Amino acid sequence: MFKAATGHKTYNGAINMDSLGHSFHSIMWDAREQGKSTGLVVACELPDATPACFAVNHTNRQDLEVIARKYLDAPWTSCTGAG
């Protein structure tokens, strides 16, 4: 999927996970661990796979409800979606 968020290649259909089930934190998690404020602004639905790869890990990018629930633990200070 989206290597830019984690620096790791993930398998098609997953969010921040490889084919062996390893999960990877995105650069947003790294920034948060360093005490930085983080945010996400998108023109699509927030649970869409592209914005989700900056905030959550999940085995199936089509599980929009599960992804949305995982956002409650996401490493951001604010988020806005327009989808």
N, C-alpha and C positions, 0 to 999 in steps of 0.2 A: 504494500500500500504506500504509505507516505513517509519516505525516508527522511525528509527535511525536519520533521518534528523530533525524531529521536536519534538520528544518525545510523539507524539499523534498518535493514530491509525486513519487512514483515510479509507474511503470506497473504495472498489475495483473499479478501473477504474479512480480514481481521483488523483490529485497531491496536497498534503497538504490541503485537505478539508475533513471534516467529512460528514456523511450522512445527517446532518441538515443544511449543507451549511456554517458552520464555517470554516474559513481558518486559517492556522497556519504558522508562520514564522519559517524558518529553523535556525540551528545554524550558518549558514553563515550570515544571517541578524543580529543576535546577535553580532557576531564578528565585523561586519562592524559598528554597532552602538557604539562599544567600540573603534573605530578608528583603528582597525586591518586591515591589507591587507588580501584579500581572493583570492582564485583561485580554478579552477576546471580543472583537466586533466582526460580525459576519453578515452577509447578505442572503444567507440561506437559513434553513432550520438549524438550530443549535445541535441537535443529535445527529446531524449529517456527519458522515465519516471524516470529511476534511477538517472541520473545526474540532471534532471529537478527538482526533489524534494528538491534539495539543493538551488534552486534559484527562483522558481516561484510557484504560486498557480493556479490551473485550474481544472475545473470540469470534463474534459475528457482527459485522457492521450493519446488518439489517434489524437488529434488536433495538429499535429506537427508544422504546420505553425503558429498557434496562440502562441504556446509555444515558438517557435523561436523568434517571435516578442516581447514577454514578457522578453526575455533575455536582451533586450536593457535597461531595468530598473533593472537588476539583481545586487545583492550586491557584485559583485566580481571585483577584480582589473584586473585579466586576466583569460582566459579560452582557452583550447585546446581540440579538439575532433578529432578522427581519423576515425570515421565511415563512 
